[in-house]
Amino acid sequence: MKIRILCFAVLSLAMVACQSVSTDERLNSQAREEYNIPVRPGYEGRNPYWNAFSGKFLYAPAFDFKAVEGAAQYKYSIKPAAKDATREWTFIAAEPNLSLAPVWGEVEVGNVVLTVEALDGAGEVIGVAGERKFYRDTPFTAPYHTAVRGYREAALLALLHIHNMHHMQSWKRAAQPDMSYNLNTYPCKIIGSTISLEVLLSKLCPELKADALLIAENAAQFLIAESRPEGDALAFFPPTYYGNYITSGATRNKGKTMTMEALTAANAFLDLYDVTQNEEYYNRAINITNTYARLQADDGSFPIKMDFLTGEPVNGVKAMLHPLLEYLQRLEQQYGVKEYGQMFERAEQWMREHTLSSFDMTGQFEDGTVLGLQPYENLTNCTAAPYATYLLGKEDMTDSELQDAIDLIRFSEDQFVFWDSPVKRYGVKLYHTPYVAEQYKYMMPVDHSACNVANAWLSLYQRTGDELSLAKAKALIDHITILQNANTGMIPTFWRNFFSGEDWINCTLLSIQTLLRMEELENS
């Protein structure tokens, strides 16, 4: 009998393993097929070629190579970048700016060189339309390591780790930030996230509710005290910068504010209102919203950066508006607030007619600069993926918006997701894969970016049932639990060995929220 039971157990495990292998093979096959479809190529006419500064591709790219006079057709040749390489992948096409789909699935992972030669009617080379070096990236290939602890447990560990840090506990003693944690120099982003994190802890750990809300309310009072007064151009806006720490002391940032940053504080005030029912916090969020309504230009746009005292734009660059759209979506869906419909519609239209039509998913980071950038020079998932999540969260999403969301997600994976990396130092893998890099100007693996893309995939799965989207999201979210410090609960912001950068509270907060979302999805 024992032998029979043992055999049955072994057979059951084998069947589960076979089913898993079969699922992995099916998903990998689907991924390989999808990688042959280019991401919003310029030849379709929907937007210009956006990849002039791109360094790597998962999806078959197409480049803005111009026609050569007298050419009858074009020969595309892809070779490994290594000088001694002998492999070559070629095909013939009628135009020089088409995608590499005919051979993309055959091209080996690594640095490659593409050359597009112009041929005359006799097949002779009469010129070169273009040449491009890039990294042909590693495709999604399941299985990946699974979570090492439950998602809720991982989230709670991270919450408790942040809550118990000295600079967080100091909020219980005074409504002033402890600047030994110098990232408090970014009040909207970091102190706003402090409030939201402690509110979340108060819900999940009732025994810590009093402590958590004391921290949250003192942090909120600091933001309120530092905000512009009623009647000012930026009335009720808390500052983006505080003190002279990190980039807050830079000349370009002194007395300035990033326009969309106040939304992090507004969301934090709403979070605090939800748990305390203190109308002061709800009214503060609404007053911030009123200032946004007053600042919006007739075309729906907002400046990316303004003088904090006068409200005057400091340059001609426009802000990406997905944070505003997500916030207004929350006001309507959670609180039934509909009086900002005109601002909402104009912001949607601006994003559709400018950001989507150009496909310039540029970054807007408080510790960086947009000055002197060419179009497409600093693309980021931090615009594309949250924008996709917003579109997928619309109750009345159209078919075209669904396709836009899919394109935004594919772009985010194509340019910023690394399913594997050969880069090593001292014989040790430098980057923890799978990971998501933040932006062209800072191709660092960041947990916040991993969550941006994972959440977009989860939203796509919930809308369409696409299992590959779920598998990709799960691979990234499971990796959070693997990188989490099992002793302290700390989730590293930067997924790189030999790097000791400060951990950002806003990044940890999004990791926690993403873990909890995954736990809820698994249990639904």
VODO-810492 format. One record per residue (C-alpha): residue number from 1; x, y, z. Coordinates in Angstrom, 1 decimal. Last residue first. Layout:
! residues N
[figu NUM [X Y Z]];
...
END
This chain:
! residues 524
[figu 524 [-10.0 36.2 -6.3]];
[figu 523 [-7.2 35.0 -4.1]];
[figu 522 [-4.5 35.2 -6.7]];
[figu 521 [-5.7 38.7 -7.7]];
[figu 520 [-5.7 39.9 -4.0]];
[figu 519 [-2.2 38.6 -3.5]];
[figu 518 [-1.0 40.3 -6.7]];
[figu 517 [-2.6 43.6 -5.6]];
[figu 516 [-0.9 43.3 -2.2]];
[figu 515 [2.5 42.8 -3.9]];
[figu 514 [1.9 45.8 -6.1]];
[figu 513 [0.9 48.0 -3.2]];
[figu 512 [4.1 47.0 -1.3]];
[figu 511 [6.3 47.6 -4.4]];
[figu 510 [4.6 50.9 -4.9]];
[figu 509 [5.3 51.9 -1.3]];
[figu 508 [9.0 50.7 -1.6]];
[figu 507 [9.5 53.1 -4.6]];
[figu 506 [7.9 56.0 -2.8]];
[figu 505 [10.1 55.3 0.2]];
[figu 504 [13.3 55.5 -1.8]];
[figu 503 [16.2 53.3 -0.7]];
[figu 502 [19.5 55.2 -0.7]];
[figu 501 [22.1 53.9 -3.2]];
[figu 500 [24.5 51.1 -2.2]];
[figu 499 [25.6 49.5 -5.5]];
[figu 498 [28.0 46.5 -5.8]];
[figu 497 [25.1 44.3 -7.0]];
[figu 496 [22.2 45.9 -8.8]];
[figu 495 [18.4 45.9 -8.3]];
[figu 494 [18.1 49.4 -7.0]];
[figu 493 [15.2 50.3 -4.7]];
[figu 492 [15.9 47.4 -2.4]];
[figu 491 [13.0 45.8 -0.6]];
[figu 490 [13.9 45.8 3.2]];
[figu 489 [12.1 43.1 5.2]];
[figu 488 [14.9 43.1 7.8]];
[figu 487 [15.9 39.5 8.0]];
[figu 486 [14.5 38.1 4.7]];
[figu 485 [16.0 41.1 2.7]];
[figu 484 [13.7 41.4 -0.3]];
[figu 483 [15.4 40.4 -3.6]];
[figu 482 [13.5 37.1 -3.9]];
[figu 481 [10.2 38.7 -2.8]];
[figu 480 [10.6 41.4 -5.5]];
[figu 479 [11.4 38.7 -8.0]];
[figu 478 [7.9 37.3 -7.6]];
[figu 477 [6.6 40.6 -8.8]];
[figu 476 [8.7 40.6 -11.9]];
[figu 475 [7.9 37.0 -12.9]];
[figu 474 [4.2 37.5 -11.9]];
[figu 473 [3.8 40.4 -14.3]];
[figu 472 [5.3 38.4 -17.2]];
[figu 471 [3.1 35.5 -16.4]];
[figu 470 [0.0 37.6 -16.1]];
[figu 469 [0.6 39.3 -19.5]];
[figu 468 [1.2 35.9 -21.0]];
[figu 467 [-2.1 34.7 -19.6]];
[figu 466 [-4.1 37.3 -21.6]];
[figu 465 [-7.5 37.4 -19.8]];
[figu 464 [-8.4 40.7 -21.6]];
[figu 463 [-9.2 43.3 -19.1]];
[figu 462 [-7.7 41.6 -16.0]];
[figu 461 [-4.7 40.5 -17.9]];
[figu 460 [-4.1 44.1 -19.3]];
[figu 459 [-4.4 45.5 -15.8]];
[figu 458 [-1.9 42.9 -14.5]];
[figu 457 [0.4 43.8 -17.4]];
[figu 456 [0.2 47.5 -16.5]];
[figu 455 [0.8 46.7 -12.9]];
[figu 454 [4.0 44.7 -13.8]];
[figu 453 [5.3 47.6 -15.9]];
[figu 452 [5.0 50.2 -13.2]];
[figu 451 [6.0 47.7 -10.5]];
[figu 450 [9.3 46.9 -12.3]];
[figu 449 [9.9 50.6 -12.7]];
[figu 448 [9.4 51.2 -8.9]];
[figu 447 [11.8 48.4 -8.2]];
[figu 446 [14.6 50.1 -10.1]];
[figu 445 [17.1 48.5 -12.4]];
[figu 444 [19.3 51.4 -13.6]];
[figu 443 [19.3 52.7 -17.1]];
[figu 442 [19.5 56.3 -16.0]];
[figu 441 [19.4 58.7 -18.9]];
[figu 440 [17.4 56.2 -21.0]];
[figu 439 [14.9 55.8 -18.2]];
[figu 438 [14.0 53.4 -15.3]];
[figu 437 [15.3 50.0 -16.1]];
[figu 436 [13.1 47.0 -15.5]];
[figu 435 [14.4 43.7 -14.0]];
[figu 434 [14.4 40.0 -14.5]];
[figu 433 [17.1 39.7 -13.6]];
[figu 432 [19.3 41.0 -10.8]];
[figu 431 [22.0 43.1 -12.5]];
[figu 430 [25.8 42.7 -12.1]];
[figu 429 [26.0 39.0 -12.4]];
[figu 428 [29.1 37.9 -10.6]];
[figu 427 [32.4 36.8 -12.2]];
[figu 426 [34.2 39.8 -10.8]];
[figu 425 [31.7 42.0 -12.6]];
[figu 424 [29.1 40.6 -15.0]];
[figu 423 [26.8 41.8 -17.7]];
[figu 422 [25.1 38.8 -19.5]];
[figu 421 [21.6 40.1 -18.7]];
[figu 420 [18.3 38.3 -18.6]];
[figu 419 [14.6 39.1 -18.8]];
[figu 418 [15.5 42.8 -19.2]];
[figu 417 [12.5 45.1 -19.4]];
[figu 416 [13.2 48.7 -20.4]];
[figu 415 [13.0 49.3 -24.1]];
[figu 414 [10.9 46.5 -25.5]];
[figu 413 [8.9 45.9 -22.3]];
[figu 412 [7.9 49.5 -22.0]];
[figu 411 [7.1 49.7 -25.7]];
[figu 410 [4.9 46.6 -25.5]];
[figu 409 [3.1 48.1 -22.6]];
[figu 408 [2.5 51.4 -24.4]];
[figu 407 [1.3 49.5 -27.5]];
[figu 406 [-1.1 47.4 -25.4]];
[figu 405 [-2.5 50.6 -23.9]];
[figu 404 [-2.9 52.1 -27.3]];
[figu 403 [-4.8 49.0 -28.5]];
[figu 402 [-7.1 49.2 -25.5]];
[figu 401 [-7.6 52.9 -26.2]];
[figu 400 [-8.6 52.1 -29.8]];
[figu 399 [-11.1 49.5 -28.6]];
[figu 398 [-12.7 52.1 -26.3]];
[figu 397 [-12.4 52.2 -22.5]];
[figu 396 [-15.7 53.2 -20.8]];
[figu 395 [-14.8 52.1 -17.3]];
[figu 394 [-11.3 53.4 -17.7]];
[figu 393 [-8.8 51.3 -15.7]];
[figu 392 [-7.0 50.0 -18.9]];
[figu 391 [-6.3 53.6 -20.0]];
[figu 390 [-4.8 54.4 -16.6]];
[figu 389 [-2.7 51.3 -16.6]];
[figu 388 [-1.4 52.2 -20.1]];
[figu 387 [-0.5 55.7 -18.8]];
[figu 386 [1.3 54.1 -15.9]];
[figu 385 [3.3 52.0 -18.3]];
[figu 384 [4.3 54.7 -20.8]];
[figu 383 [5.3 57.6 -18.5]];
[figu 382 [7.5 55.8 -16.0]];
[figu 381 [8.5 53.4 -18.8]];
[figu 380 [10.9 56.1 -19.9]];
[figu 379 [12.2 57.9 -23.0]];
[figu 378 [15.1 60.3 -22.6]];
[figu 377 [16.3 61.3 -26.0]];
[figu 376 [13.0 60.8 -27.8]];
[figu 375 [12.8 64.5 -28.8]];
[figu 374 [16.1 66.2 -28.1]];
[figu 373 [16.9 67.2 -24.6]];
[figu 372 [18.5 70.6 -23.9]];
[figu 371 [16.6 71.2 -20.7]];
[figu 370 [14.6 68.2 -19.4]];
[figu 369 [16.4 68.0 -16.2]];
[figu 368 [16.8 65.3 -13.5]];
[figu 367 [16.2 65.0 -9.8]];
[figu 366 [12.5 66.0 -10.0]];
[figu 365 [12.0 63.4 -12.8]];
[figu 364 [9.8 64.0 -15.9]];
[figu 363 [10.7 61.4 -18.5]];
[figu 362 [9.7 61.4 -22.1]];
[figu 361 [7.3 59.0 -23.7]];
[figu 360 [7.6 60.6 -27.1]];
[figu 359 [5.0 58.5 -29.0]];
[figu 358 [4.4 61.6 -31.2]];
[figu 357 [0.7 61.0 -31.7]];
[figu 356 [0.4 59.3 -28.3]];
[figu 355 [2.0 62.2 -26.4]];
[figu 354 [0.5 65.1 -28.4]];
[figu 353 [-3.0 64.4 -29.6]];
[figu 352 [-3.9 61.7 -27.1]];
[figu 351 [-2.2 63.3 -24.1]];
[figu 350 [-3.8 66.6 -25.0]];
[figu 349 [-7.2 65.1 -25.4]];
[figu 348 [-7.1 63.3 -22.1]];
[figu 347 [-6.0 66.6 -20.4]];
[figu 346 [-8.9 68.4 -22.1]];
[figu 345 [-11.4 65.8 -21.1]];
[figu 344 [-10.2 65.8 -17.4]];
[figu 343 [-10.1 69.5 -17.1]];
[figu 342 [-13.7 69.7 -18.5]];
[figu 341 [-14.9 66.9 -16.3]];
[figu 340 [-13.6 68.4 -13.1]];
[figu 339 [-17.1 68.6 -11.6]];
[figu 338 [-17.5 64.9 -11.4]];
[figu 337 [-16.6 63.9 -7.9]];
[figu 336 [-18.2 60.5 -7.1]];
[figu 335 [-15.7 59.8 -4.3]];
[figu 334 [-14.1 56.5 -5.4]];
[figu 333 [-14.7 56.5 -9.2]];
[figu 332 [-14.7 60.2 -9.8]];
[figu 331 [-11.9 61.3 -7.6]];
[figu 330 [-9.9 58.2 -8.6]];
[figu 329 [-10.2 59.0 -12.3]];
[figu 328 [-9.1 62.6 -11.5]];
[figu 327 [-6.0 61.2 -9.9]];
[figu 326 [-5.2 58.8 -12.7]];
[figu 325 [-5.7 61.6 -15.3]];
[figu 324 [-3.4 63.9 -13.3]];
[figu 323 [-0.7 61.3 -13.0]];
[figu 322 [-1.0 60.5 -16.7]];
[figu 321 [-0.5 64.2 -17.7]];
[figu 320 [3.1 64.3 -19.0]];
[figu 319 [4.2 67.9 -18.4]];
[figu 318 [5.0 70.4 -21.2]];
[figu 317 [8.4 71.9 -21.9]];
[figu 316 [8.4 75.7 -22.6]];
[figu 315 [10.6 76.6 -19.7]];
[figu 314 [10.3 78.1 -16.2]];
[figu 313 [6.5 78.3 -16.3]];
[figu 312 [5.2 81.1 -14.1]];
[figu 311 [3.4 80.0 -10.9]];
[figu 310 [4.7 83.1 -9.1]];
[figu 309 [6.1 81.7 -5.9]];
[figu 308 [6.9 78.1 -6.8]];
[figu 307 [8.3 79.1 -10.2]];
[figu 306 [7.0 76.4 -12.5]];
[figu 305 [8.0 73.0 -14.1]];
[figu 304 [6.4 70.6 -16.6]];
[figu 303 [4.0 73.3 -17.9]];
[figu 302 [0.4 72.1 -18.1]];
[figu 301 [-1.6 71.1 -21.2]];
[figu 300 [-5.3 71.0 -22.0]];
[figu 299 [-5.1 73.2 -25.1]];
[figu 298 [-6.7 76.1 -23.1]];
[figu 297 [-4.0 75.9 -20.5]];
[figu 296 [-4.6 74.2 -17.2]];
[figu 295 [-3.5 76.3 -14.2]];
[figu 294 [-7.0 77.0 -12.8]];
[figu 293 [-8.1 73.4 -12.9]];
[figu 292 [-4.8 72.4 -11.2]];
[figu 291 [-5.5 74.9 -8.4]];
[figu 290 [-8.9 73.5 -7.9]];
[figu 289 [-7.4 70.0 -7.6]];
[figu 288 [-5.1 71.3 -4.8]];
[figu 287 [-8.2 72.7 -3.1]];
[figu 286 [-9.9 69.3 -3.4]];
[figu 285 [-7.0 67.5 -1.8]];
[figu 284 [-6.9 70.0 1.1]];
[figu 283 [-10.7 69.6 1.5]];
[figu 282 [-10.3 65.8 1.9]];
[figu 281 [-7.5 66.3 4.4]];
[figu 280 [-9.4 68.9 6.5]];
[figu 279 [-12.6 66.7 6.4]];
[figu 278 [-11.1 64.2 8.9]];
[figu 277 [-12.7 60.9 8.0]];
[figu 276 [-9.6 59.3 9.6]];
[figu 275 [-9.0 56.3 7.4]];
[figu 274 [-10.3 57.6 4.1]];
[figu 273 [-9.1 61.2 4.9]];
[figu 272 [-5.5 59.9 5.2]];
[figu 271 [-5.7 58.3 1.8]];
[figu 270 [-7.2 61.4 0.3]];
[figu 269 [-4.4 63.5 1.8]];
[figu 268 [-1.9 61.1 0.3]];
[figu 267 [-3.5 61.3 -3.1]];
[figu 266 [-3.2 65.1 -2.9]];
[figu 265 [0.4 64.8 -1.8]];
[figu 264 [1.3 62.6 -4.8]];
[figu 263 [-0.7 65.0 -7.0]];
[figu 262 [1.5 67.9 -5.9]];
[figu 261 [4.3 66.4 -8.0]];
[figu 260 [2.6 67.1 -11.4]];
[figu 259 [3.8 70.7 -11.6]];
[figu 258 [7.5 70.1 -10.7]];
[figu 257 [8.3 73.1 -8.4]];
[figu 256 [10.9 75.9 -8.5]];
[figu 255 [12.3 78.2 -5.8]];
[figu 254 [15.7 76.5 -6.1]];
[figu 253 [15.5 73.8 -8.7]];
[figu 252 [17.8 75.0 -11.6]];
[figu 251 [20.2 76.5 -9.1]];
[figu 250 [20.7 73.0 -7.5]];
[figu 249 [20.1 72.9 -3.8]];
[figu 248 [17.1 70.6 -4.2]];
[figu 247 [19.3 68.2 -6.2]];
[figu 246 [20.8 66.3 -3.2]];
[figu 245 [20.0 68.4 -0.1]];
[figu 244 [19.6 72.1 0.0]];
[figu 243 [16.3 72.5 1.8]];
[figu 242 [13.0 71.4 0.5]];
[figu 241 [12.0 70.7 -3.1]];
[figu 240 [8.7 69.6 -4.7]];
[figu 239 [6.8 72.0 -2.5]];
[figu 238 [3.2 71.6 -1.2]];
[figu 237 [0.6 73.1 -3.5]];
[figu 236 [-2.3 74.7 -1.6]];
[figu 235 [-2.4 77.8 -3.8]];
[figu 234 [0.0 77.7 -6.7]];
[figu 233 [-0.8 81.2 -8.0]];
[figu 232 [-1.4 82.4 -4.4]];
[figu 231 [-4.9 83.1 -3.0]];
[figu 230 [-4.7 80.4 -0.4]];
[figu 229 [-1.2 79.9 0.9]];
[figu 228 [1.5 77.9 -0.8]];
[figu 227 [2.2 74.7 1.0]];
[figu 226 [4.9 74.2 3.7]];
[figu 225 [2.6 74.1 6.6]];
[figu 224 [0.2 71.7 4.8]];
[figu 223 [3.1 69.4 4.0]];
[figu 222 [4.3 69.4 7.6]];
[figu 221 [0.8 68.8 8.8]];
[figu 220 [0.6 65.8 6.6]];
[figu 219 [3.8 64.3 8.0]];
[figu 218 [2.3 64.9 11.5]];
[figu 217 [-0.9 63.1 10.4]];
[figu 216 [0.9 60.1 8.9]];
[figu 215 [3.3 59.6 11.9]];
[figu 214 [0.4 59.8 14.4]];
[figu 213 [-1.6 57.6 12.1]];
[figu 212 [1.0 54.8 12.1]];
[figu 211 [1.4 55.0 15.9]];
[figu 210 [-2.3 54.8 16.6]];
[figu 209 [-2.8 52.0 14.0]];
[figu 208 [0.0 49.8 15.2]];
[figu 207 [-2.2 47.1 16.8]];
[figu 206 [-4.5 47.4 13.8]];
[figu 205 [-1.8 46.1 11.4]];
[figu 204 [-3.2 46.1 7.8]];
[figu 203 [-5.2 49.2 8.0]];
[figu 202 [-2.8 51.3 10.0]];
[figu 201 [0.0 50.1 7.7]];
[figu 200 [-1.8 51.4 4.7]];
[figu 199 [-2.1 54.8 6.3]];
[figu 198 [1.6 54.7 7.2]];
[figu 197 [2.5 54.1 3.6]];
[figu 196 [0.2 56.8 2.2]];
[figu 195 [1.6 59.4 4.6]];
[figu 194 [5.3 58.4 3.9]];
[figu 193 [4.5 58.6 0.2]];
[figu 192 [3.5 62.2 0.6]];
[figu 191 [6.7 62.7 2.5]];
[figu 190 [8.7 61.2 -0.3]];
[figu 189 [7.1 62.6 -3.4]];
[figu 188 [5.6 65.9 -2.3]];
[figu 187 [8.4 66.6 0.2]];
[figu 186 [11.5 65.9 -2.0]];
[figu 185 [14.3 66.9 0.5]];
[figu 184 [12.9 64.0 2.6]];
[figu 183 [15.4 62.1 0.4]];
[figu 182 [18.0 63.2 2.9]];
[figu 181 [17.1 60.6 5.5]];
[figu 180 [19.3 62.3 8.2]];
[figu 179 [16.9 65.1 7.3]];
[figu 178 [14.4 64.0 9.9]];
[figu 177 [11.2 65.7 8.7]];
[figu 176 [9.2 68.1 10.9]];
[figu 175 [5.8 67.6 12.4]];
[figu 174 [7.5 66.5 15.7]];
[figu 173 [7.8 63.5 18.0]];
[figu 172 [5.9 60.8 16.2]];
[figu 171 [7.6 61.9 12.9]];
[figu 170 [10.9 60.8 14.4]];
[figu 169 [9.7 57.2 14.0]];
[figu 168 [10.0 57.5 10.2]];
[figu 167 [13.6 58.8 10.3]];
[figu 166 [14.5 56.1 12.7]];
[figu 165 [13.2 53.2 10.6]];
[figu 164 [10.5 51.1 12.2]];
[figu 163 [7.8 52.1 9.7]];
[figu 162 [10.0 51.3 6.7]];
[figu 161 [10.8 47.8 7.9]];
[figu 160 [7.2 47.2 9.1]];
[figu 159 [5.8 48.0 5.6]];
[figu 158 [8.4 45.8 3.9]];
[figu 157 [7.6 42.8 6.1]];
[figu 156 [3.9 43.4 5.6]];
[figu 155 [4.3 43.4 1.8]];
[figu 154 [6.3 40.2 1.8]];
[figu 153 [3.8 38.6 4.1]];
[figu 152 [1.0 39.7 1.8]];
[figu 151 [2.8 38.3 -1.3]];
[figu 150 [3.5 35.0 0.3]];
[figu 149 [7.2 34.0 0.5]];
[figu 148 [9.9 32.8 -1.8]];
[figu 147 [8.0 33.9 -4.9]];
[figu 146 [8.7 31.9 -8.1]];
[figu 145 [12.0 31.8 -10.0]];
[figu 144 [11.4 32.1 -13.8]];
[figu 143 [10.0 29.5 -16.1]];
[figu 142 [9.6 30.8 -18.7]];
[figu 141 [11.5 32.5 -21.5]];
[figu 140 [10.8 36.2 -22.2]];
[figu 139 [13.2 37.2 -25.0]];
[figu 138 [16.9 38.1 -24.5]];
[figu 137 [17.8 41.4 -26.1]];
[figu 136 [19.2 42.2 -29.6]];
[figu 135 [21.5 45.0 -28.5]];
[figu 134 [22.0 47.8 -31.0]];
[figu 133 [24.2 49.1 -33.8]];
[figu 132 [22.6 50.8 -36.7]];
[figu 131 [23.5 51.4 -40.4]];
[figu 130 [21.6 53.2 -43.1]];
[figu 129 [20.5 53.6 -46.7]];
[figu 128 [23.9 52.4 -48.0]];
[figu 127 [24.7 52.8 -51.7]];
[figu 126 [24.6 51.3 -55.2]];
[figu 125 [24.9 47.6 -54.3]];
[figu 124 [24.2 45.4 -57.3]];
[figu 123 [21.0 43.4 -57.6]];
[figu 122 [20.5 44.1 -61.3]];
[figu 121 [17.7 46.5 -60.8]];
[figu 120 [19.8 48.5 -58.3]];
[figu 119 [20.4 47.6 -54.7]];
[figu 118 [20.4 49.9 -51.7]];
[figu 117 [22.1 48.5 -48.6]];
[figu 116 [20.6 48.3 -45.1]];
[figu 115 [23.2 47.5 -42.5]];
[figu 114 [22.3 46.2 -39.0]];
[figu 113 [25.0 45.6 -36.4]];
[figu 112 [24.5 43.3 -33.5]];
[figu 111 [25.2 43.2 -29.8]];
[figu 110 [23.8 40.0 -28.2]];
[figu 109 [21.0 37.5 -28.4]];
[figu 108 [20.9 35.6 -31.7]];
[figu 107 [18.8 36.7 -34.7]];
[figu 106 [16.5 33.9 -35.8]];
[figu 105 [13.3 35.3 -34.5]];
[figu 104 [14.1 38.7 -36.1]];
[figu 103 [14.6 37.3 -39.6]];
[figu 102 [11.5 38.5 -41.5]];
[figu 101 [10.5 40.8 -38.6]];
[figu 100 [13.3 43.3 -39.1]];
[figu 99 [10.8 46.1 -39.6]];
[figu 98 [10.7 48.3 -42.6]];
[figu 97 [12.6 51.6 -43.2]];
[figu 96 [14.7 50.8 -46.3]];
[figu 95 [11.8 49.9 -48.7]];
[figu 94 [11.1 47.1 -51.2]];
[figu 93 [12.6 44.4 -49.0]];
[figu 92 [15.3 41.7 -49.2]];
[figu 91 [16.4 39.6 -46.3]];
[figu 90 [19.6 38.8 -44.4]];
[figu 89 [20.9 37.2 -41.2]];
[figu 88 [24.6 36.8 -40.8]];
[figu 87 [26.8 34.6 -38.7]];
[figu 86 [30.6 34.8 -39.2]];
[figu 85 [31.6 36.7 -36.1]];
[figu 84 [35.4 37.5 -35.8]];
[figu 83 [34.8 41.3 -35.4]];
[figu 82 [32.1 40.9 -32.7]];
[figu 81 [29.1 43.1 -33.5]];
[figu 80 [27.0 40.1 -34.5]];
[figu 79 [25.7 40.6 -38.1]];
[figu 78 [22.3 41.8 -39.4]];
[figu 77 [22.0 42.4 -43.2]];
[figu 76 [18.9 44.1 -44.8]];
[figu 75 [19.2 44.3 -48.6]];
[figu 74 [17.1 47.0 -50.3]];
[figu 73 [15.1 47.2 -53.5]];
[figu 72 [15.1 49.1 -56.8]];
[figu 71 [17.4 51.9 -55.7]];
[figu 70 [17.9 54.8 -58.1]];
[figu 69 [18.0 57.4 -55.4]];
[figu 68 [18.5 55.9 -51.9]];
[figu 67 [15.5 55.9 -49.7]];
[figu 66 [15.8 57.2 -46.1]];
[figu 65 [16.4 55.0 -43.0]];
[figu 64 [14.0 55.8 -40.2]];
[figu 63 [14.5 52.5 -38.4]];
[figu 62 [12.2 49.4 -37.8]];
[figu 61 [12.5 47.2 -34.8]];
[figu 60 [11.5 43.6 -34.2]];
[figu 59 [10.4 43.5 -30.6]];
[figu 58 [12.9 42.8 -27.8]];
[figu 57 [15.1 45.8 -28.6]];
[figu 56 [18.2 47.5 -27.2]];
[figu 55 [20.0 50.9 -27.4]];
[figu 54 [17.2 53.3 -28.3]];
[figu 53 [18.2 56.9 -29.1]];
[figu 52 [16.6 57.1 -32.6]];
[figu 51 [13.8 54.9 -31.5]];
[figu 50 [10.7 57.0 -31.9]];
[figu 49 [10.0 56.8 -35.7]];
[figu 48 [7.2 59.3 -36.2]];
[figu 47 [3.7 58.5 -35.2]];
[figu 46 [0.5 56.9 -36.6]];
[figu 45 [2.0 56.8 -40.1]];
[figu 44 [2.5 53.0 -40.2]];
[figu 43 [6.1 53.6 -41.5]];
[figu 42 [7.0 55.1 -38.1]];
[figu 41 [6.8 51.7 -36.3]];
[figu 40 [4.4 51.6 -33.3]];
[figu 39 [6.1 48.6 -31.7]];
[figu 38 [7.1 46.0 -34.3]];
[figu 37 [5.4 42.6 -34.3]];
[figu 36 [8.0 39.8 -34.4]];
[figu 35 [8.2 39.8 -30.6]];
[figu 34 [4.6 38.7 -30.5]];
[figu 33 [5.4 35.3 -32.1]];
[figu 32 [8.2 34.7 -29.6]];
[figu 31 [6.0 35.6 -26.7]];
[figu 30 [3.3 33.2 -27.8]];
[figu 29 [5.8 30.4 -28.1]];
[figu 28 [7.1 31.2 -24.6]];
[figu 27 [3.6 31.1 -23.3]];
[figu 26 [2.9 27.7 -24.8]];
[figu 25 [6.2 26.3 -23.7]];
[figu 24 [5.6 27.5 -20.2]];
[figu 23 [2.1 26.0 -20.1]];
[figu 22 [3.4 22.7 -21.3]];
[figu 21 [6.2 22.7 -18.8]];
[figu 20 [3.8 23.4 -16.0]];
[figu 19 [1.4 20.7 -17.2]];
[figu 18 [4.4 18.3 -17.3]];
[figu 17 [5.4 19.3 -13.8]];
[figu 16 [1.9 18.8 -12.5]];
[figu 15 [1.8 15.4 -14.1]];
[figu 14 [5.1 14.4 -12.7]];
[figu 13 [4.0 15.5 -9.2]];
[figu 12 [0.9 13.3 -9.5]];
[figu 11 [2.9 10.4 -10.7]];
[figu 10 [5.3 10.7 -7.8]];
[figu 9 [2.4 10.8 -5.4]];
[figu 8 [0.7 7.8 -7.0]];
[figu 7 [3.9 5.9 -6.9]];
[figu 6 [4.3 6.7 -3.2]];
[figu 5 [0.7 5.7 -2.5]];
[figu 4 [1.2 2.3 -4.3]];
[figu 3 [4.5 1.7 -2.4]];
[figu 2 [2.8 2.4 0.9]];
[figu 1 [0.0 0.0 0.0]];
END
